[in-house]
Amino acid sequence: MGIRLAVGLTTCPRQGFSYLGDTLRSLADAGFEPRVFDDAKRDHGAYGASKIALRSLLDAEPDADGYLIFQDDLIASRNLSAYLDAVLWPDDVASIGAISLFTPMPRAVEGVTGFAAADFSKDRLTTGGLGLILPNHAAETLLRNPPRAGSRHGWDLSVAEMCIREKLSWWYHHPSLLKHTGEISSIAVWPIDWPPRQCKELVEDAATITPVAGR
């Protein structure tokens, strides 16, 4: 029996440009129908909007095994939902704080296929919030005692700080299961080749990965 993920997506206007339609089509090919949370007036910022989405998902599906929140400018591996159903969790779920489906270039690990825990002992700035899974217990912890509570931005950094504070692990998948689709974020225009915003390699179809059962 697979795990049950409650899935959401945060979106907001960005300089008259939108990647949302392409993102939703890609996520449909990946096997997801996310609930969309639209910060139409840009009142909340990425962190605030993500906390609202997480709270809403938790209230709607309190017994879900985990909560997956996507951002609105991505390409996803096809058949990703079925792959996650086969391989989660990569460790004892009680020890996991977050799983990032996007692996930024500086976090790529050569010779690894599957999930690997990140080492934040020296650097937690290169994290990535494009698609984050929080187990039920971690979602509850984050909302009960959120790091950087007054901040509007830094969703990924805040989740990483929660993981460090609670001594929970953060995991990446190698190669990446998501990639950014463009330069225009909700807060800035980034160079297309800026390493923290790009993945080294995208798995085109997750069905081609040989699943390694989670522990």
Disulfide bonds with the S-S distance in Angstrom:
none
